[in-house]
């Protein structure tokens, strides 16, 4: 069962999450989901030209290089959340997925299910 929200299509979502916030503009699509346990998932797809630099403290956080379909991304575990970031050069987009209660495998499964 696929979901379409704010110009994004999700082929898969973890059980128990509902969309609670979002925005769609010419250059940005954002969706936020929340579970009954108050766990969050946030997805942002931005035009590469609009995206600001993204940095993190490599001493504090461990990044792991992963594949999302044909792209290379990075998973960063920070405090209580995991963040996944990758760039789609062909379409000029940067995609950011943050989740508070997904495993790395769940985060990758969600990322690979996003159509933008």
Secondary structure as UniProt FT lines:
FT   STRAND          3..5
FT   TURN            6..7
FT   STRAND          8..10
FT   TURN            15..16
FT   STRAND          17..24
FT   STRAND          28..35
FT   TURN            36..37
FT   STRAND          40..47
FT   TURN            48..50
FT   TURN            58..60
FT   STRAND          63..68
FT   TURN            69..70
FT   STRAND          71..78
FT   TURN            79..80
FT   STRAND          81..88
FT   TURN            89..92
FT   STRAND          93..99
FT   HELIX           104..113
FT   STRAND          114..115
//
